[in-house]
């Protein structure tokens, strides 16, 4: 009798296990398509991802708050990079320097200072680590690039004058740079290019005519100072898209398109009330200059920016928000371009390294904090 009960229990357990496994496999089934067009792989995604948000979790591992020293106090942290020893480097645009912390969160040093002399910066916005040996700072205040060793030694500076509107440089493993710039002609043209560390052109990835021309200006174009969104994968492949469609292009290091990732997307409508808020965000309490006419599309662009993790996943920051309006949705694609899941963050993930994610976020009082999270995938 006991043996029969035991056998029935095992059979019941296996039946439930098989049922749950079957359900899990059904939930994990991707409903998109993959096809070839002119030698390019086209990955078409539905709105519904493969997994739920539960397969991805972040666990806080480190929090660095502002030093009490007035000269080191966080004022406006922007770009963050991490070296092989897990030291953290972050630009402070208002303070005009780079802050360096070790992997335990202890302050190590500052690099550079505000000014216009050698090694001095006016508005250090973008920070790039070149081949894990040098730091390159894009100084919008002087239209220059400043180069430092990781220890803070000043090396050189270069003007970006031949690349007007030099914006958001991203580096590959060889120290080459993917960057957007403009040619201020009639019409204005915007380019996405790959250049070497001496600013010599290597290849043109994409180009377009500015969506609108002065004095009529597209709000999102002047907000981003470009028509493109891009990043560089750990494989040195380049991903990019523009503001017109939910299409992500994956190119080889020479700029040749390998794959196009498409997602069904209706876009988020822009109301007149939201237009007023966007104008206030740009001009504060001042009115729009009478010489300018701002143009708004009917809907928000499909994405704001891309971030990429070590496994080749692409996280796409969208304008779609949660019901409480506090978080934006990220679409997460796997290395093949399949939509894995949708998740939300209150912050912008900047660096993914050694199964950790680094970012700058605000605490409950609105003060900036550098955070490191342990990344846990259940798949």
N, C-alpha and C positions, 0 to 999 in steps of 0.2 A: 504494500500500500504506500509506504513511504517512497519507494522507488518510482511508483507511478506519479506521485505528487511532485517528486523532484523532476521527473521527465517533463511533466506538464508545465512546471515553472520555467524550465529551460526553454521549452517551445514558445511559451508566452513571451519570455524575455527576447528571444531571437525575432519573434514576429514584430514586437514593438520597435526593436532596434532597426530592423529592415525597413519598417514603415517610416521611421524618423529619418533614416539615411536617404530613403527615396524622396521624401519631402525636401530634404536639404539639397539633394541633387537638382530637384526641380527648381528650387529657389535660385540655385547658382547657375542656371542655364542662361546663356547669353542669347538675346533675340535679334542681334544685328546681323549684318552681312559683310563679307569681304570679297572684293573683286579686283581685277586688274584693268587699268585703263592707260594705254600708251606707256606701258612699263612702270606705272605708279600703282601701288597698292592702295585701294580706297576702302577704308574701314567706316562703315555707316552704323551709327549707334542709335538705338531708340532712347526715349526719355527715361525709361526705367533701368536702373543699374543692375548688375548681377547680384550684389550683396547689400545687406543693410548696413547702417553705420556701426553696428555692434562688432563688426569684424576688425575695427580699427580703434585703438585707444591710445591716449597720451597720458603718461604719468610724470608729474613734475619732478625733476631731478635737481635743479639748481635755480635759485633766484638771486640776482645781483641788483641791489637797490643803489640809489645815488649816493656817492660818498658825501660826507658832511662838509668836506673842504669846499669853500666857495669856488675855487678855481677848477675843481673837478666835478662839481655838481652837474647832473644831467640837465641839459637845456633843450636839445632837440636831436635825439638819436635817430639816425637814418639807416645806413647800410651796415651790415654785420657780416664778418667772415671768420672762419676758424681754421687754424693751422693743424699740422699733423700731431702736434703735442697737445691739442685741444685748447690752446690759448685762444682767447676771444678778442677780436679787434672790432671796434665800432666807431663810426664817424659821428661827431656832434657838430652839426652845421652852424649853430649859433655860437658855440664856443670856439670853433675854428680849429679843432684838433681831433686826433684819434685817441680813444681810450683803450688800454690793453689790460686784460684780466687773465689770470691763469685758470686752469681747468677746475680749481676749487672755488673760483669766484673772487680771489684776492686781487686787489689792484696791483698792477706791475709798473706801468709807466704811461705817459702821454707821448704821442708822436706829433710833431709839428705844432704850430701855433698860429693865431690870427695875425695877418699882416700880408705884405706884398713882396717881401724879400725871399731869398732862397730858402726853401723848406717851410715857407709861411703860406697860409691859405686864407681866402676870404669866405668861401662858401663850399666846403668840402662835402659834396652830396653823395657821390658814388664811390664805393671802395671795392677794389678788385685784387685778389691774390694771384700773382703770376707765378706759375710753376712751383708754388710753395716756397718761393725764395724772396719775392719782392712784393711790396704793396704799391698799388697804383691808385691814386686819388683823383677823381674828376672834380676839379674846382670850378664850379659855374661862375663864381664871382670874378675870376680872372681869365676864363676860357683857357685853362691850362691843365695839364696832367702833372702831378707830382709823384716821384718815385722814391720809396724808402726801403731799407732792409727791414726784416721782421724785428730786428733789435732797435729800430728807430733811426738808423743812420740815414741822413739825406743823401740821395744819389744824384738826381737831376730833375729838370722840369722840361716839358715840351708844350708848345702852343697847339691848340686844336683849331686854329683859325681857318685851316683849309677844309675843315669839316664843321661848318656852321651848325648850331643846334646839336652838338655832340651829346648824345643822351644814352644813359643806362648801359654802359659797357659791361659785357659778360665775357669771361675768359675760358679758353679750352686748356687742355693739359700741356700744350706746347707754348702757352703764353700768348697766343693770338687772341684777338678781340672781336666780338660781334657787337656792332653799335649802329645806332640810327643817326642820320644827319640830314640836313636839308640844303637845297640850293635855292637861295632867295631870288628867284627870277620870276618872270611872268609867263606861265603860271609857276607857283612854288612847287618844287618836286621834293619828295621825301624818299630817302634811300635806306635800306638795311644792308650793311656791308660787313665783310670780314676783313680785318686789317692785321698786320703784325704789330709787335710791341714798339716798333719804330714808326708806326702810323702809315706804313706803305700798304696800298690796297692789295688784297689777295683775291677776292671775288665779290660780286654783287649778288645778293640773295633775293632781294625784291625791291621794287620801286613803285611809286604811284604819284599822281598829281594830288596835291592837297585837296581835301574834300571841298573846302570853300576858300575863297580868295579875299584878301583885304579889300574893302572894310567889312565884308561879311565873313565872320569867322565861326567855324564849328566849335561848339563848347568843348567837346571831348578831345578834339584835336589840339586845342591850345592848352587844355588841362594836362594832357600827356606829352605835349610838344612833339608828337609823332603820330603816325597812323598805324604803327605796328606794335605788337606785343611779341616778346621773344625770350628765349633762354637757351642754355647749352646743357645737354645731358652729360652724364658721366662717361659716355662712350664718345664724346666730342661731336655727336650729332647735334644739329641745330633745329630747334622748334620755333615756329613763328606763326602768327596770324595777323589779320587786320580787323578793323572795327566793323566791317560790313556784314560778315557771315560767321556762323559758328563752324569754322574750318581751321584745323590746326595742321600745318605742314611740317613734316619731319624730313630734314635734309642731311646728306652726308657732310663730312667736314669741308668739302669743296663747294657746298651750296647746291648740290644736285638733289632734287626732290625724290625721296624714296617712298613716302607714305603720306596720305592725306586722311586725317581723322575728322569725321563729320558727325554732328549730333543733331537730332531733331530739337529745334529750339524756336519758340515763338517770340522770345524776348520779353523784357519787362517794360510795360508802358510808362511813359513819363507824363505826369499830370502838370497842369499849369502851376499848381501849388509847389510841386517839386522843382519846377524850373526856377521859381523864386528862391527856393532854398539853395539850389546849385549856384545861382548868381551871388547870393549872400556869402556862400563858402569861398567864392573866388574874389569878390570885391569888398567883403565886409559890409559896413554900413554905407559905403560910398556907392553912388550910382554907376551904371555902366558908362564909360566915356562916350560922349556924343558922337565921336568919330568912328565908333565900332557898333556893328550890329551882330549880336550873338544869335547863332542858329542852333536850334535843338532838333534832333531827330524825333520821330514819334515814339521810339523805344530806345532803351539803353543799349550800348554796345554789348555783344555777346560775352565779353570777358574783360577783366581789368588787368590781370597779369598771369604768368605761369610760374610755377615753382616745380622743381624736379628732385626726386629722391635718388638714393644710391642704386636702387633696383630698376631704374628707368621709368618709374611711374611719373606721370604728369598730373600735377594738381592745378586745376584751372579755377582761378578766383573770379566769380561771377557777380553781377549786380543784384541777383535775386537774394532777398533777405528772409529771415525767419519772421513769424507773425509779430513778435515783440520788437522787430526792427533793430535788434542788437547784434545780430550775427549775419554774415554773408555765407552763402553756400559755395562750396568747392566741389567741382566735378573731378573725380579721381579716375584716370585712365591707366591701364596696365601698359607694359612695354610694347604690346602689340597694338595698342590703341583702343582696346575695349573698355567701355565704361564700367568700372568696378563698383563704385559706390558714390554717394553724395554725402558730404559731411559739412560741418560748420566750425568756424573758428572766430574768436573775438579779435584775433591778431593776424599778422601776416607772417607765415612761416618763411624764414629766409635761408637757413642752412640745414641740410640733412647729412649727418656724418656719424659713422660708427653706431648706427641704430639710435641716434639722437636727433632731435629737431631743436633748432635755436631760433629765437625770435625776440623782438622788443614789443612789450605790451604795456597797457596802463593798469594800475591797481584801482581799487575802489575810489581812491581820492584823486585819480587822474594823474598820478605820478608815473613816470616811465620806469620799467623794470626789465632787465635782461633776463630771459628765461631759457632754461634747457629742459627738454622733455624727453623721456625714454619712449621710444616708439614701439608699440606692440601690435602685431598683425595676427589675427586668428585664422588666417588662411595660408 
